[in-house]
Amino acid sequence: MGIFSVLIAAAAAWLFGAAYYMKLSKQWIAATGMAVDENGKPVGSDNPLPYLLSALAMILVAGMMRHVFASSGVASFGGGLASGLGIGLFFISPWIMINNAYEGRPFTLTAINSGYAISGCAIIGAILGLFLR
């Protein structure tokens, strides 16, 4: 059941990310400064590697979150949601902010990417909490 819950949680967060970045694509592209083609899509966006790596990353995050939750007794939807929000807000988002600040990236990029980190971790946490009952 553990692997199944990790894969379900990771898939849910990944799918949310796809929708999230489609909705904010114009703002995200502007904040990254990426080159775009004649259709307004980032150059190289047809490369499958970033999508595969992001799916792998979601599996790794969900797997570690499951381990941490099981070890610390998080075993409910609400507990998973709150813990996931905390991980995204207090672990991942500050790291994104540090990286973007040193790279001279606009704060808008930090806000967009952190929004996904917070929401994605909350989704993973909530789903894992359902399975850890």
SULGIWO-V524924 format. One record per helix or strand. SS is the DSSP state (hx for helix, st for strand). FROM is the first residue (numbers start at 1). LEN is the number of residues. Records with the same first field share a line. If there is no record, write none. Layout:
# SULGIWO-V524924
SS = FROM-LEN, FROM-LEN
This chain:
# SULGIWO-V524924
hx = 2-22, 25-8, 49-24, 77-26, 107-25
st = 36-1, 42-1
